[in-house]
Amino acid sequence: MKTMVSLEEASRLMSEMRQEIGTENVCLMDALYRVLAQDILAGENVPPFNRSPFDGYAMRAADLALASRERPVTLSVTEEVPAGHMPRLEVSPGQAAKIMTGAPVPAGADCVVKFEETREDGDGIIVSAQCKSGQNIIPIGEDIAKGTMIAPKGTVIDPALIGMMASLGMEDVPVYRQPNVAILSTGDEVVPVGAELTQGKTRNSNTYALAGALLAIGAKPVFLGIARDETEAIGAAVESGLRDADMIITTGGVSVGDYDLMQEALQKIGARAIFWRIRIKPGGAVLAARKYGKMILCLSGSPAAAMLSFHLLASPYVCRMAGRSRWQNEEIDVALKSGINKPSFHKRFVRGRLAVEDGRSVMITAEKQGNGVLDSFIGTALLGMIPEGSGPIPPGTRIKAYVTRAGNFEIGNGQLK
């Protein structure tokens, strides 16, 4: 087991452990924000035929080559083509077909003229302007051509992709199974949410904050409850969770105090430790281990520290396990709205929200940054990185920041300026 590693080393060690969780098919309306388990190719053209973009007349551009106000052209109308119906006749020289929005363009016709640009003349129409070949026709396959890659494996399915798959006739969608992630809180001081808060006790906020964060990235949280500060109780709870879950996340018991028993508990159940403690503030108290090929990630009991470690380590791991092609944390450059007064011996992460001022991305840091201040994560979109060894940092300094995941929100390739 490695101790006191850098964040980069911890991330690398976790990424070396690959977990396959399998795939399944779900109905189209259950596919929103799931992850594609295979490439989606268009099996047909969309639209499947040349169609009209509006109500008008389909005709031959050659018949209008000399048309003008002074020399209008008269064409006979052979049929009317409503949307949802195929034309019965081919358009021949000197002819036109009345056509409705979305209807297929008849064979022989190569342009469409709006109703208001024509005049009726008995059973025919009069056209006083020219029309180029292909004008006002939505060509077959304009939206998507047969054989085109719609979305690659690992794509998170959004509403537009659902609509596209519907247009291709896909009723079932191949997706990765959602990871089951078990959450265990530890500590004699932790009580259930509905319990009376007596002196020295604290309610179990960590489980619910982490469960919400897991739901936001498409995982299924499994509650293991609260384990007392006893090695056997902690080990039994973890072992129980490993039977059904794909991964375990715990909070509490990972520091160096007399009641920090997580490392001993994992040793007793035969879990193999990967690393312990990271050179970051806050959230450096992290223990990673594995058993049965499954990750056990033990976080601090301090709420904000636990959430920070979750976003930096657990979220990318779960996203990768869930099959996402883009599983790493998105990184952008931001300017600090307010300065950082304290020096940073280790790499420090500050919480804040993203704003755009004068065309620049700006980070507005939360007022309170303590390890236990969970409300500093409310509305937080950014984790700003302060390099280790930094002294106080003045306002306006540009730093790197990670964008926390919330639902399907992502910043593509850090394109904000």
Secondary structure, DSSP 8 states (H G I E B T S, - for coil): -EEEE-HHHHHHHHHTS-----EEEEEGGG-TT-BBSS-EE-SS-BSSS-B-SSSEEEE-GGGGTT--SSS-EEEEEEEEE-TTS--SS---TTEEEEE-TT-B--TT--EEEEGGGEEEETTEEEE-S---TTTT-B-TTSSB-TT-EEE-TT-B--HHHHHHHHHTT--EEEEE---EEEEEEE-TTEE-TTS---TT-EE-HHHHHHHHHHHHTT-EEEEEEEE-S-HHHHHHHHHHHHHH-SEEEEES--SSSTT--HHHHHHHTT-EEEEEEESEES----EEEEETTEEEEEE-SSHHHHHHHIIIIIHHHHHHHTT-S--S-EEEEEEESS-B-S-BSSEEEEEEEEEEETTEEEEEE-S---TT-GGGGTT--EEEEE-TTB--B-TT-EEEEEE--BTTB--GGG---
